[in-house]
Amino acid sequence: MTIIQANGASIPALGFGTYQLTGSLGTDMVATALNLGYRHIDTARMYENEAEVGKGVMTSGVPREEIFLTTKIWPSDFGHDDFLRSAKQSVKNLGTVPDLLLLHWPSKSIPLDETMAALAEAQQRGLTRFIGVSNFTIPLLRLATELSPIPLVNNQIEYHPYLSQDALLPFHRKLGIATTAHCPSARGKIMDEPVIREIAEAHGMNPIQVGLRWLIQQEGVAAIPRTSSEKNAKSNLKVLDFQLTDEEMRKISALRSTNYRICDFEFSPVWDAAA
């Protein structure tokens, strides 16, 4: 498994996302993913499945120290006291201290200095090993790093072949933080992309595998595909078994000019302009 080093954290480049995996399905899929070989699991308070994810980690039989576990706090809990209460609840839900605690989205109402102080305090109190953010733009990330007394290790962002992050990724690398790509297959959109299908056929792979390979073959980029199928979870692991050529990487990268974004909501920040 490729490991990304980011300000002291060692993050497996291929993770397993758990959005919408609730109840026994969530527990079973987390345990299955870990037994297949995944060592990076991603959840969030908003997913309402932290307890199931924690149970899956526990029942998998994989030693806890081998697993990189991420969770995220929703902006409604970004006030200092609410944040620490939420972080404590995440630890209780998971049944273990997460390796990484993220701000799920930037808040438009609660000052970032208050939230960053609470995030750092959560780490200092032993409620997480590392801290980071999610869906932060360059200006917001710059401010967050200035406000944080502790180095951030990650910014989790939407990233796939149809969305350029050419402005943000170099900034991540400059700061020494990892990029984690959510929605890595553009919710399946890449399955019908002729360019990706052609490359997939050349490698005996499928378009999802090629899209994931394109992501993790970039410096400092991890991907967290989600699936409710053991077959697909096993299939996604095969991205570790092949490489794309420079020309294939360029062909896929050219698709980013469409600038197709899935996660754009009324509470979203003003996105960085494409480089």
Backbone as numpy.savetxt, mean C-alpha at the origin, in Angstrom:
# Nx Ny Nz CAx CAy CAz Cx Cy Cz
11.62 -12.95 -2.15 10.78 -11.75 -2.15 11.66 -10.50 -2.15
11.42 -9.60 -3.08 12.14 -8.32 -3.12 11.73 -7.48 -1.91
12.74 -6.91 -1.24 12.49 -6.10 -0.04 12.90 -4.66 -0.31
12.03 -3.73 0.05 12.31 -2.30 -0.10 12.78 -1.76 1.24
13.94 -1.12 1.26 14.46 -0.49 2.47 14.04 0.97 2.49
13.38 1.38 3.56 12.85 2.74 3.63 12.98 3.29 5.05
14.00 4.09 5.28 14.20 4.74 6.57 14.08 3.76 7.75
14.74 2.62 7.61 14.79 1.63 8.68 13.80 0.51 8.55
12.77 0.68 7.73 11.77 -0.37 7.53 12.15 -1.25 6.35
11.86 -2.55 6.46 12.08 -3.51 5.38 10.70 -3.99 4.91
10.28 -3.50 3.74 8.92 -3.72 3.26 8.92 -4.65 2.06
8.29 -5.82 2.15 8.20 -6.71 0.98 7.48 -6.00 -0.18
8.05 -6.12 -1.38 7.53 -5.37 -2.53 6.17 -5.86 -2.99
5.85 -7.12 -2.76 4.53 -7.63 -3.13 3.75 -7.91 -1.86
2.63 -7.20 -1.70 1.80 -7.38 -0.52 0.44 -7.94 -0.88
-0.39 -8.13 0.14 -1.73 -8.64 -0.05 -2.72 -7.66 0.55
-3.57 -7.06 -0.30 -4.57 -6.11 0.15 -5.82 -6.81 0.66
-6.50 -6.18 1.62 -7.65 -6.84 2.23 -8.94 -6.02 2.15
-8.97 -4.96 1.36 -10.18 -4.16 1.24 -11.36 -5.04 0.81
-12.47 -4.94 1.53 -13.71 -5.69 1.28 -13.62 -7.17 1.66
-12.52 -7.60 2.25 -12.42 -8.99 2.70 -12.79 -9.03 4.18
-14.05 -9.29 4.46 -14.55 -9.28 5.83 -15.01 -10.66 6.26
-15.29 -10.78 7.55 -15.78 -12.05 8.08 -14.77 -13.17 7.91
-15.28 -14.39 7.82 -14.40 -15.56 7.71 -13.58 -15.53 6.42
-14.12 -14.89 5.37 -13.35 -14.77 4.12 -12.06 -13.99 4.36
-12.16 -12.90 5.11 -10.97 -12.10 5.39 -9.93 -12.90 6.15
-10.37 -13.60 7.20 -9.44 -14.42 7.99 -8.81 -15.51 7.14
-9.64 -16.20 6.37 -9.15 -17.32 5.57 -8.19 -16.86 4.48
-8.50 -15.72 3.83 -7.64 -15.26 2.74 -6.30 -14.74 3.26
-6.30 -14.09 4.42 -5.03 -13.64 5.00 -4.16 -14.85 5.36
-4.75 -15.83 6.01 -3.99 -17.03 6.37 -3.49 -17.75 5.11
-4.36 -17.84 4.11 -3.98 -18.49 2.84 -2.84 -17.74 2.17
-2.96 -16.41 2.10 -1.91 -15.61 1.46 -0.58 -15.81 2.15
-0.58 -15.81 3.46 0.67 -15.99 4.21 1.25 -17.38 3.98
0.41 -18.37 3.90 0.90 -19.73 3.67 1.38 -19.93 2.24
0.88 -19.11 1.32 1.37 -19.16 -0.06 2.74 -18.52 -0.18
3.07 -17.59 0.72 4.37 -16.94 0.66 4.35 -15.43 0.81
3.17 -14.81 0.84 3.10 -13.36 1.08 3.62 -13.06 2.48
4.29 -11.91 2.61 4.77 -11.50 3.93 4.44 -10.03 4.22
3.56 -9.45 3.43 3.15 -8.04 3.58 1.63 -8.03 3.48
0.97 -7.64 4.56 -0.49 -7.61 4.62 -0.94 -6.19 4.90
-1.95 -5.72 4.15 -2.43 -4.35 4.28 -3.91 -4.32 4.67
-4.24 -3.54 5.71 -5.63 -3.34 6.10 -5.81 -1.88 6.52
-6.97 -1.58 7.12 -7.27 -0.22 7.56 -8.45 -0.25 8.51
-8.54 0.73 9.40 -9.71 0.81 10.28 -10.99 0.90 9.46
-10.95 1.66 8.37 -12.14 1.87 7.55 -12.62 0.58 6.89
-11.72 -0.40 6.71 -12.13 -1.65 6.08 -13.00 -2.51 7.01
-12.98 -2.19 8.29 -13.76 -2.93 9.30 -13.43 -4.42 9.28
-12.14 -4.72 9.11 -11.74 -6.13 9.11 -10.43 -6.37 9.85
-10.02 -5.42 10.68 -8.74 -5.59 11.38 -8.74 -6.85 12.25
-9.86 -7.13 12.93 -9.91 -8.32 13.78 -9.75 -9.59 12.95
-10.41 -9.63 11.79 -10.31 -10.79 10.91 -8.89 -10.94 10.36
-8.30 -9.81 9.98 -6.91 -9.84 9.49 -5.98 -10.35 10.58
-6.14 -9.81 11.79 -5.30 -10.25 12.90 -5.45 -11.74 13.18
-6.68 -12.23 13.09 -6.92 -13.66 13.31 -6.25 -14.49 12.23
-6.29 -13.98 10.98 -5.64 -14.68 9.89 -4.13 -14.75 10.07
-3.56 -13.66 10.56 -2.12 -13.65 10.85 -1.80 -14.68 11.92
-2.61 -14.72 12.96 -2.36 -15.62 14.09 -2.53 -17.08 13.69
-3.57 -17.38 12.91 -3.86 -18.78 12.57 -3.02 -19.32 11.42
-2.32 -18.43 10.72 -1.52 -18.86 9.57 -0.37 -19.77 9.96
0.12 -19.61 11.19 1.29 -20.36 11.61 2.60 -19.73 11.20
2.53 -18.65 10.42 3.75 -17.94 10.02 4.21 -17.08 11.20
5.49 -17.15 11.58 5.97 -16.35 12.71 5.68 -14.86 12.50
5.17 -14.22 13.54 4.78 -12.81 13.42 5.93 -11.95 12.94
7.15 -12.23 13.37 8.29 -11.38 13.01 8.62 -11.45 11.52
8.05 -12.42 10.81 8.30 -12.53 9.37 7.29 -11.72 8.55
6.29 -11.15 9.22 5.18 -10.48 8.52 5.26 -8.98 8.70
5.07 -8.24 7.60 4.98 -6.78 7.64 3.52 -6.41 7.53
2.95 -5.90 8.63 1.51 -5.64 8.74 1.23 -4.14 8.80
0.40 -3.67 7.88 0.06 -2.25 7.79 -1.41 -2.02 8.09
-1.71 -0.96 8.85 -3.09 -0.50 8.96 -3.11 1.02 8.86
-4.32 1.58 8.72 -4.46 3.00 8.44 -5.59 3.61 9.27
-5.41 4.86 9.68 -6.41 5.58 10.47 -7.15 6.55 9.56
-8.49 6.58 9.70 -9.33 7.44 8.87 -9.29 8.88 9.37
-9.42 9.88 8.48 -9.31 11.29 8.87 -10.28 11.75 9.95
-11.41 11.10 10.12 -12.35 11.51 11.17 -11.74 11.35 12.56
-10.65 10.57 12.66 -9.98 10.36 13.94 -8.61 11.04 13.99
-8.44 12.12 13.25 -7.14 12.77 13.17 -6.86 13.77 14.29
-7.86 14.10 15.10 -7.59 14.91 16.28 -6.70 14.12 17.22
-5.86 14.81 17.99 -4.83 14.14 18.80 -5.37 12.98 19.64
-6.36 13.24 20.49 -6.86 12.20 21.39 -7.59 11.10 20.63
-8.38 11.50 19.64 -9.09 10.52 18.83 -8.11 9.61 18.09
-7.02 10.19 17.61 -6.05 9.41 16.86 -5.42 8.33 17.74
-4.97 8.73 18.92 -4.34 7.76 19.81 -5.33 6.69 20.26
-6.57 7.09 20.47 -7.60 6.12 20.83 -7.80 5.12 19.68
-7.81 5.63 18.46 -8.00 4.78 17.29 -6.81 3.85 17.08
-5.60 4.37 17.30 -4.41 3.54 17.15 -4.40 2.41 18.18
-4.82 2.72 19.40 -4.91 1.68 20.44 -5.95 0.63 20.05
-7.06 1.09 19.47 -8.10 0.15 19.06 -7.60 -0.76 17.94
-6.79 -0.21 17.04 -6.22 -1.04 15.97 -5.35 -2.15 16.53
-4.54 -1.81 17.52 -3.69 -2.83 18.15 -4.56 -3.91 18.79
-5.62 -3.48 19.46 -6.54 -4.43 20.10 -7.23 -5.30 19.05
-7.71 -4.68 17.97 -8.39 -5.43 16.91 -7.46 -6.45 16.28
-6.26 -6.00 15.95 -5.30 -6.86 15.25 -4.74 -7.96 16.16
-4.74 -7.68 17.45 -4.14 -8.62 18.38 -2.63 -8.58 18.35
-2.09 -7.53 17.73 -0.64 -7.35 17.61 -0.36 -5.90 17.23
0.84 -5.45 17.48 1.24 -4.10 17.08 1.54 -4.10 15.59
0.91 -3.21 14.81 1.23 -3.17 13.37 2.66 -2.71 13.14
3.21 -3.14 12.02 4.54 -2.67 11.65 4.48 -1.25 11.11
3.37 -0.90 10.48 3.25 0.41 9.86 1.85 0.98 10.09
1.82 2.22 10.57 0.56 2.93 10.78 0.54 4.15 9.87
-0.50 4.25 9.04 -0.59 5.32 8.04 -1.78 6.23 8.30
-1.65 7.49 7.89 -2.80 8.38 7.77 -3.49 8.00 6.46
-4.75 7.58 6.51 -5.38 6.99 5.33 -5.57 8.01 4.19
-5.98 9.20 4.53 -6.12 10.30 3.58 -5.77 11.60 4.32
-5.31 12.62 3.62 -5.13 13.91 4.29 -6.48 14.48 4.70
-6.50 15.24 5.78 -7.73 15.86 6.26 -7.80 17.32 5.82
-8.99 17.77 5.47 -9.18 19.16 5.09 -9.64 20.02 6.27
-9.89 19.38 7.42 -10.43 20.12 8.55 -9.55 20.10 9.80
-8.77 19.04 10.00 -7.93 18.95 11.19 -6.49 19.30 10.81
-5.87 20.24 11.51 -4.52 20.70 11.16 -3.52 19.53 11.12
-2.68 19.54 10.11 -1.74 18.45 9.94 -0.73 18.38 11.07
-0.38 19.53 11.66 0.60 19.50 12.74 0.06 18.71 13.94
-1.23 18.83 14.22 -1.83 18.07 15.32 -1.80 16.58 15.04
-2.12 16.22 13.81 -2.17 14.80 13.45 -0.77 14.18 13.40
0.20 14.91 12.85 1.55 14.36 12.78 2.14 14.18 14.17
1.81 15.08 15.09 2.27 14.92 16.48 1.68 13.66 17.09
0.39 13.40 16.80 -0.26 12.20 17.32 0.31 10.93 16.68
0.60 11.01 15.39 1.18 9.86 14.68 2.55 9.50 15.26
3.37 10.51 15.49 4.68 10.27 16.09 4.54 9.73 17.51
3.57 10.26 18.24 3.36 9.79 19.61 2.90 8.34 19.62
2.11 7.96 18.63 1.67 6.56 18.54 2.88 5.63 18.41
3.86 6.04 17.61 5.07 5.22 17.50 5.85 5.22 18.81
5.98 6.38 19.42 6.73 6.48 20.67 6.09 5.67 21.79
4.76 5.53 21.73 4.04 4.75 22.75 4.01 3.25 22.43
4.63 2.85 21.34 4.68 1.44 20.99 3.43 0.91 20.32
2.64 1.82 19.72 1.42 1.40 19.03 1.67 1.06 17.57
2.88 1.25 17.10 3.31 0.88 15.75 4.82 0.91 15.71
5.42 0.16 14.79 6.88 0.19 14.64 7.31 1.35 13.76
6.53 1.62 12.70 6.89 2.68 11.76 5.65 3.48 11.41
5.87 4.67 10.85 4.75 5.55 10.51 4.88 6.04 9.06
3.74 6.44 8.51 3.73 6.96 7.14 2.38 7.58 6.82
2.16 7.82 5.56 0.93 8.47 5.10 0.39 7.73 3.88
-0.78 8.15 3.44 -1.39 7.55 2.26 -2.16 8.62 1.50
-2.06 8.58 0.18 -2.78 9.53 -0.68 -2.34 10.97 -0.44
-1.07 11.17 -0.10 -0.53 12.51 0.11 0.16 12.99 -1.17
-0.03 14.26 -1.48 0.61 14.90 -2.62 1.98 15.42 -2.22
2.73 15.94 -3.19 4.06 16.47 -2.88 4.01 17.58 -1.83
3.16 18.61 -1.96 3.14 19.66 -0.93 2.75 19.12 0.45
1.78 18.22 0.49 1.35 17.66 1.77 2.43 16.76 2.38
3.10 16.00 1.54 4.16 15.11 2.02 5.35 15.93 2.51
5.66 17.00 1.80 6.74 17.88 2.25 6.43 18.44 3.63
5.20 18.90 3.82 4.80 19.45 5.11 4.80 18.37 6.19
4.31 17.20 5.85 4.27 16.10 6.83 5.66 15.73 7.32
6.61 15.66 6.41 7.97 15.30 6.81 8.62 16.42 7.64
8.27 17.66 7.34 8.79 18.77 8.13 8.22 18.76 9.54
6.97 18.35 9.67 6.29 18.35 10.97 6.62 17.14 11.82
7.03 16.04 11.19 7.24 14.80 11.93 8.63 14.73 12.54
8.72 14.47 13.84 10.04 14.30 14.47 10.66 12.94 14.17
9.86 12.07 13.55 10.29 10.71 13.21 10.20 10.54 11.70
11.21 9.94 11.06 11.15 9.75 9.61 9.95 8.90 9.18
9.30 9.32 8.11 8.23 8.53 7.52 8.84 7.45 6.64
8.15 6.33 6.49 8.72 5.25 5.68 7.89 4.95 4.43
6.68 5.52 4.31 5.82 5.09 3.21 4.77 6.14 2.86
4.45 6.24 1.57 3.26 6.94 1.11 2.53 5.96 0.21
1.35 5.54 0.64 0.55 4.61 -0.15 -0.35 5.43 -1.08
-0.24 5.18 -2.37 -0.94 6.00 -3.37 -1.56 5.13 -4.45
-2.55 5.67 -5.12 -3.06 4.98 -6.31 -1.99 5.03 -7.39
-1.65 3.87 -7.91 -0.63 3.82 -8.96 -0.83 2.56 -9.78
-0.93 2.75 -11.09 -1.13 1.66 -12.04 -0.73 2.17 -13.42
-0.74 1.34 -14.45 -0.25 1.78 -15.76 -1.00 2.93 -16.40
-2.18 3.29 -15.89 -2.94 4.39 -16.50 -2.81 5.72 -15.75
-2.02 5.73 -14.69 -1.92 6.94 -13.87 -0.46 7.31 -13.65
-0.06 8.47 -14.12 1.32 8.92 -13.93 1.55 9.39 -12.50
2.63 8.90 -11.92 3.10 9.42 -10.64 4.57 9.86 -10.80
4.88 10.34 -12.00 6.26 10.70 -12.31 6.76 11.90 -11.52
5.87 12.71 -10.99 6.31 13.83 -10.15 6.55 13.36 -8.72
5.67 12.49 -8.23 5.71 12.08 -6.82 6.79 11.05 -6.52
7.00 10.08 -7.40 7.94 9.01 -7.09 9.37 9.49 -6.85
9.90 10.40 -7.67 11.25 10.89 -7.38 11.34 11.61 -6.03
10.25 12.26 -5.62 10.23 12.92 -4.32 10.27 11.88 -3.21
9.55 10.78 -3.38 9.61 9.69 -2.41 11.06 9.20 -2.27
11.70 8.98 -3.40 13.07 8.45 -3.36 14.02 9.43 -2.70
13.81 10.70 -2.95 14.65 11.73 -2.31 14.50 11.69 -0.80
13.28 11.43 -0.32 13.02 11.37 1.11 13.39 10.01 1.72
13.68 9.03 0.87 14.02 7.70 1.36 12.81 6.88 1.77
11.62 7.24 1.28 10.41 6.50 1.65 9.95 5.60 0.50
9.24 4.54 0.87 8.72 3.60 -0.11 7.40 4.10 -0.68
7.12 3.65 -1.89 5.82 3.87 -2.53 5.06 2.56 -2.50
3.84 2.57 -1.98 2.99 1.39 -2.07 1.82 1.72 -2.98
1.64 0.92 -4.01 0.61 1.16 -5.02 -0.68 0.44 -4.65
-1.74 1.24 -4.37 -3.06 0.61 -4.25 -3.79 0.72 -5.59
-4.80 -0.09 -5.78 -5.49 -0.21 -7.08 -4.47 -0.54 -8.19
-3.57 -1.50 -7.97 -2.47 -1.72 -8.91 -2.88 -2.21 -10.29
-4.08 -2.81 -10.40 -4.53 -3.27 -11.72 -5.60 -2.35 -12.29
-5.75 -1.16 -11.68 -6.81 -0.22 -12.06 -8.17 -0.90 -12.02
-8.38 -1.67 -10.92 -9.62 -2.44 -10.71 -9.93 -3.35 -11.90
-8.87 -3.96 -12.45 -9.04 -4.92 -13.54 -9.03 -4.34 -14.94
-8.95 -3.02 -15.05 -8.98 -2.36 -16.36 -7.85 -2.85 -17.27
-6.69 -3.17 -16.69 -5.56 -3.58 -17.52 -5.78 -4.93 -18.20
-6.77 -5.69 -17.76 -7.03 -6.99 -18.38 -7.35 -6.86 -19.86
-7.94 -5.74 -20.25 -8.35 -5.55 -21.64 -7.42 -4.64 -22.43
-6.25 -4.34 -21.86 -5.31 -3.43 -22.53 -4.46 -4.21 -23.54
-4.57 -3.88 -24.85 -3.84 -4.62 -25.87 -2.32 -4.65 -25.65
-1.74 -3.53 -25.28 -0.28 -3.47 -25.07 0.12 -4.46 -23.99
-0.62 -4.47 -22.89 -0.27 -5.35 -21.78 -0.57 -6.80 -22.12
-1.64 -7.04 -22.85 -1.98 -8.41 -23.23 -0.89 -9.01 -24.13
-0.37 -8.20 -25.03 0.70 -8.67 -25.93 1.95 -9.05 -25.14
2.31 -8.19 -24.18 3.49 -8.47 -23.35 3.25 -9.71 -22.49
2.03 -9.83 -21.97 1.71 -10.99 -21.14 1.86 -12.29 -21.93
1.38 -12.29 -23.17 1.47 -13.49 -24.01 2.93 -13.86 -24.28
3.77 -12.85 -24.43 5.19 -13.10 -24.71 5.88 -13.78 -23.52
5.36 -13.53 -22.32 5.98 -14.11 -21.12 5.22 -15.32 -20.58
4.11 -15.67 -21.23 3.30 -16.76 -20.71 2.62 -16.39 -19.40
2.33 -15.12 -19.24 1.69 -14.60 -18.04 0.34 -13.99 -18.39
-0.37 -13.47 -17.38 -1.62 -12.76 -17.65 -1.42 -11.26 -17.43
-2.34 -10.41 -17.90 -2.15 -8.97 -17.79 -1.99 -8.46 -16.36
-2.68 -9.08 -15.39 -2.54 -8.65 -14.00 -1.11 -8.88 -13.53
-0.55 -10.03 -13.87 0.83 -10.32 -13.49 1.81 -9.32 -14.11
1.57 -8.97 -15.36 2.45 -8.01 -16.03 2.34 -6.63 -15.40
1.10 -6.21 -15.07 0.92 -4.91 -14.43 1.61 -4.84 -13.08
1.50 -5.92 -12.31 2.16 -5.96 -11.01 3.68 -5.96 -11.16
4.15 -6.71 -12.17 5.60 -6.76 -12.40 6.12 -5.38 -12.78
5.36 -4.66 -13.61 5.75 -3.30 -14.01 5.91 -2.40 -12.79
5.03 -2.56 -11.83 5.11 -1.74 -10.61 6.32 -2.10 -9.77
6.46 -3.36 -9.39 7.51 -3.70 -8.43 8.90 -3.73 -9.06
8.96 -3.64 -10.39 10.26 -3.56 -11.05 10.81 -2.13 -11.00
9.99 -1.18 -10.56 10.43 0.20 -10.39 11.07 0.37 -9.01
12.05 1.22 -8.92 12.78 1.43 -7.67 11.85 1.91 -6.56
11.86 1.17 -5.45 11.15 1.60 -4.26 9.65 1.46 -4.31
9.10 0.68 -5.25 7.65 0.56 -5.40 7.17 -0.83 -4.97
6.18 -0.84 -4.07 5.50 -2.06 -3.67 4.08 -2.03 -4.22
3.46 -3.19 -4.32 2.07 -3.28 -4.78 1.29 -4.19 -3.86
0.00 -3.86 -3.66 -0.83 -4.64 -2.73 -2.12 -5.10 -3.41
-2.03 -6.01 -4.36 -3.24 -6.50 -5.02 -4.16 -7.21 -4.03
-5.46 -7.07 -4.25 -6.46 -7.73 -3.42 -7.19 -8.78 -4.26
-7.43 -9.93 -3.67 -8.24 -10.94 -4.32 -8.93 -11.78 -3.26
-10.09 -12.30 -3.60 -10.80 -13.21 -2.70 -10.63 -14.66 -3.16
-9.70 -14.87 -4.10 -9.50 -16.19 -4.69 -8.08 -16.70 -4.39
-7.99 -17.90 -3.84 -6.68 -18.51 -3.59 -5.92 -18.69 -4.91
-6.64 -19.04 -5.96 -6.01 -19.23 -7.27 -5.34 -17.94 -7.74
-6.05 -16.83 -7.61 -5.48 -15.56 -8.06 -4.35 -15.09 -7.15
-4.49 -15.35 -5.85 -3.41 -14.99 -4.92 -2.12 -15.73 -5.28
-2.26 -17.00 -5.62 -1.09 -17.80 -6.02 -0.54 -17.29 -7.35
-1.44 -16.95 -8.27 -1.03 -16.44 -9.58 -0.24 -15.15 -9.44
-0.69 -14.26 -8.55 -0.02 -12.97 -8.40 1.41 -13.12 -7.90
1.68 -14.17 -7.14 3.04 -14.39 -6.63 4.04 -14.70 -7.75
3.52 -15.13 -8.91 4.42 -15.46 -10.02 5.11 -14.23 -10.61
4.68 -13.03 -10.20 5.35 -11.82 -10.69 6.79 -11.78 -10.19
7.11 -12.57 -9.18 8.47 -12.61 -8.65 9.38 -13.49 -9.50
8.78 -14.19 -10.49 9.53 -15.19 -11.25 9.97 -14.75 -12.64
9.64 -13.52 -13.04 10.05 -13.05 -14.36 10.35 -11.56 -14.33
10.97 -11.07 -15.40 11.28 -9.65 -15.50 10.84 -9.12 -16.85
10.47 -7.85 -16.87 10.13 -7.18 -18.11 11.38 -6.55 -18.70
11.46 -6.48 -20.01 12.59 -5.80 -20.64 12.41 -4.29 -20.51
13.48 -3.56 -20.75 13.39 -2.10 -20.71 12.35 -1.58 -21.70
12.30 -2.20 -22.87 11.35 -1.77 -23.89 9.91 -2.05 -23.45
9.69 -3.21 -22.83 8.35 -3.53 -22.33 7.94 -2.56 -21.22
8.89 -2.23 -20.35 8.61 -1.25 -19.30 8.19 0.09 -19.91
8.90 0.50 -20.98 8.59 1.79 -21.63 7.21 1.75 -22.28
6.87 0.63 -22.92 5.56 0.52 -23.58 4.43 0.65 -22.57
4.59 0.00 -21.42 3.55 0.08 -20.39 3.51 1.48 -19.80
4.66 2.07 -19.57 4.72 3.42 -18.99 4.05 4.45 -19.90
4.07 4.21 -21.19 3.45 5.15 -22.14 1.94 5.25 -21.94
1.33 4.24 -21.31 -0.11 4.25 -21.08 -0.52 5.29 -20.04
0.44 5.78 -19.27 0.12 6.70 -18.18 -0.39 8.05 -18.67
-0.22 8.32 -19.94 -0.67 9.61 -20.48 -2.19 9.76 -20.38
-2.91 8.65 -20.18 -4.37 8.74 -20.03 -4.76 9.39 -18.70
-3.84 9.27 -17.71 -4.07 9.87 -16.38 -5.43 9.50 -15.80
-5.73 8.22 -15.85 -7.00 7.69 -15.35 -6.89 7.44 -13.85
-7.72 8.13 -13.06 -7.68 7.99 -11.61 -9.01 7.43 -11.11
-8.93 6.40 -10.26 -10.12 5.76 -9.70 -10.56 6.43 -8.40
-9.61 6.64 -7.51 -9.92 7.15 -6.17 -9.81 8.67 -6.14
-10.86 9.33 -6.59 -10.92 10.80 -6.59 -12.26 11.20 -6.00
-12.22 11.66 -4.75 -13.44 11.91 -4.01 -13.52 13.38 -3.60
-14.66 13.75 -3.03 -14.82 15.15 -2.61 -13.82 15.53 -1.51
-13.35 14.54 -0.76 -12.38 14.83 0.30 -10.92 14.69 -0.18
-10.73 14.35 -1.46 -9.37 14.18 -1.98 -8.62 15.51 -2.03
-7.30 15.47 -1.94 -6.52 16.70 -2.08 -6.46 17.14 -3.54
-5.90 18.29 -3.80 -5.64 18.72 -5.18 -4.43 17.94 -5.64
-4.63 17.08 -6.64 -3.57 16.16 -7.04 -2.41 16.87 -7.72
-1.23 16.28 -7.59 -0.05 16.80 -8.27 -0.26 16.76 -9.78
0.22 17.76 -10.48 0.18 17.74 -11.93 1.13 16.68 -12.45
0.77 16.02 -13.53 1.63 15.01 -14.13 2.94 15.65 -14.56
4.04 14.94 -14.33 5.36 15.48 -14.71 5.49 15.47 -16.22
